[in-house]
């Protein structure tokens, strides 16, 4: 199987599975507990149908819109994800360049393997920083100051990760950051020599947005669960979120909002956006899917705050359904992570191009020429 054989996100997933050591693939692919929420995140989109109009003259369409104050060519954000250098040696650089090529928002994680400064200087497209609230307040201040200096466009405070979910696949494989080669895992890495050679002989793994303050996860191998449970601050509350927003002073979102009550409070407090997200099903298994919860949140706060439906997106029609249900836009991580792991920047570009074609074709077949014409009357729920 090669890159040209990939015609949808599921194909990229399969190519990534073939090319990665299984502990690394399971880190990308896995989720919490029984992984029910991860499965539901995508399955939720199948519970409603698009209702097209015909004879609408949709030869010329406009897929662009304004998200968080910046123009995007598509109603899709490439969500921030951690440790990308582990999946492919090009890491966040590949995703940044692909996002710039297509004119999209993209994000990097606090646990990114490329620095805030490098990403800020690399591309001019809109950039989002995913902020993990650490116990080390000096680290928190440092990340905000570095994002401001690098002219990032927005910060998204992750609010659903005060402790780690139980990621059983990682527990079984012993996956750590950076990857630790043990007698039990050595064979899985040896069987993928291309990945192993790239990892060992190319740029040394690091987490440059953290390593000025912490060693865990950079020079010292640690499980992701161990990092979250040790380093992140479980006392984070609404006052802390407000302080971070005020310290940042720019466009600010909460990532991980799932209840209508929390959405109302975020709107009342003047936050710019919420990302309806369950962290890809990697935290609380059995929680609602973002798309399942979208209508309730839109009914509660629609028009008062931007609403980003994050997670489970695998098709262009999923993006159209999110917009029709009231989201400002959609976002996702695995939709490009599989492609990054499969083929680096070329993979990410092919994945975005496929989704772009699906969005454009879907709009034409729906009889709409602008994304704001995707309204609730275009959906029927089963």
C-alpha positions, 0 to 999 in steps of 0.5 A, spaced: 500 500 500 502 506 498 500 514 498 496 514 492 492 508 494 489 512 500 482 515 498 479 517 505 481 517 512 480 510 513 486 509 508 491 513 511 489 510 518 491 503 514 497 505 511 499 508 518 498 502 521 503 498 516 508 503 517 508 505 525 511 500 530 505 498 534 506 502 540 506 508 536 500 507 532 496 505 538 498 511 541 495 515 535 489 510 534 487 509 542 482 512 547 480 511 554 477 504 557 473 501 552 474 506 547 466 507 546 466 514 546 472 514 540 467 510 536 461 514 537 465 521 535 464 518 528 458 514 528 454 520 531 454 523 524 450 517 521 444 519 525 442 525 521 441 526 513 443 531 509 437 534 505 439 537 498 436 542 494 437 541 486 437 546 480 440 551 485 446 553 480 452 551 484 457 552 479 461 557 483 462 556 491 465 559 496 468 554 502 471 560 506 469 563 512 472 567 518 474 563 524 476 566 531 477 573 527 482 570 521 479 568 514 480 560 513 479 557 506 475 551 509 470 551 515 476 546 518 481 547 523 487 542 524 486 541 531 493 541 536 496 534 537 502 532 541 508 528 540 508 529 532 515 528 531 514 521 534 509 519 528 513 522 523 520 525 523 517 531 519 512 532 525 509 539 526 513 542 520 509 538 515 502 540 518 504 547 519 506 547 511 500 543 509 495 548 513 499 554 509 498 551 503 491 550 503 490 556 507 487 553 514 487 554 521 492 549 525 494 548 532 500 546 536 500 542 543 504 544 549 507 538 548 509 539 541 516 537 538 517 544 535 518 550 538 512 556 539 518 560 536 519 556 530 512 555 528 511 562 529 516 564 524 515 558 519 508 560 516 503 566 516 496 562 516 492 562 523 495 559 529 492 556 535 496 554 541 493 548 546 495 550 553 495 545 558 495 548 565 501 546 569 502 546 576 508 550 575 506 557 574 512 559 571 511 555 565 504 557 564 507 564 564 512 562 559 508 559 554 503 565 554 509 570 553 512 566 548 505 565 544 505 573 544 512 574 542 511 569 536 504 572 534 500 566 535 493 568 533 489 564 539 490 560 545 485 554 547 485 552 554 484 545 555 479 544 560 478 536 560 485 534 562 486 535 569 487 528 570 489 523 564 484 518 562 486 510 562 489 509 555 489 501 556 493 500 549 498 505 552 498 501 558 499 494 555 505 497 550 508 501 555 508 507 550 512 513 553 515 520 551 520 519 548 519 512 546 523 507 550 526 501 547 525 495 552 526 488 551 519 487 550 518 492 545 524 492 541 521 487 536 515 492 534 520 497 533 525 493 529 520 490 525 519 498 522 526 499 520 524 506 516 521 509 522 526 507 527 532 509 522 528 516 522 527 516 529 534 515 531 538 518 526 534 525 525 533 530 529 533 529 537 526 528 540 524 534 545 518 538 547 521 545 546 515 549 549 516 545 556 524 543 557 526 550 560 522 548 566 521 540 566 525 534 564 519 529 564 517 527 557 523 530 554 529 527 556 526 523 561 521 517 558 514 518 562 508 515 560 503 520 557 498 518 563 504 519 568 505 526 565 498 529 566 497 526 573 504 529 575 505 535 572 498 538 570 494 542 575 487 539 578 485 545 581 484 549 575 477 552 575 473 558 572 477 563 575 484 560 573 481 560 566 479 567 566 486 569 569 489 565 563 485 569 558 486 576 561 494 574 562 494 572 554 489 578 552 488 575 545 483 571 542 481 565 547 477 559 547 476 553 552 477 546 549 473 541 552 466 544 553 461 539 553 455 541 557 450 547 555 451 550 562 458 550 561 457 553 554 453 558 557 458 560 563 463 561 558 459 566 553 457 570 560 464 570 561 466 573 554 470 568 552 471 568 544 470 561 543 468 554 545 471 547 542 466 542 544 470 536 545 471 530 549 479 529 547 478 524 541 475 519 546 481 519 550 479 522 557 472 520 560 469 514 556 462 513 556 461 521 555 457 524 549 460 525 542 461 532 540 456 532 534 451 529 539 451 535 544 452 540 538 444 542 538 443 543 545 449 547 546 447 551 540 440 552 543 443 555 549 449 560 546 448 560 539 450 567 536 453 569 543 460 565 542 463 561 536 462 554 537 467 549 534 465 542 533 471 538 535 472 530 534 470 524 529 471 528 523 472 523 517 469 526 511 467 532 508 460 531 509 461 531 517 463 538 516 457 540 512 453 536 518 456 540 523 455 547 520 448 545 518 447 543 526 449 550 528 457 550 529 461 555 526 466 550 524 469 543 525 476 541 527 479 534 528 486 531 529 486 524 527 484 526 520 491 529 519 495 525 524 494 518 520 496 521 514 502 525 517 504 518 520 503 514 513 507 519 509 509 526 512 507 532 509 505 529 502 500 525 506 497 531 510 496 535 504 493 529 500 488 528 506 486 535 506 485 535 499 481 529 499 477 533 505 477 539 501 474 535 494 469 532 499 466 539 502 466 542 495 462 536 492 458 536 498 456 543 497 454 543 490 450 536 491 447 540 497 445 546 492 449 551 496 454 556 494 456 559 501 457 555 508 452 560 511 447 557 507 448 550 511 442 551 516 438 546 520 433 545 515 438 542 511 438 536 516 433 531 518 435 526 524 433 519 524 
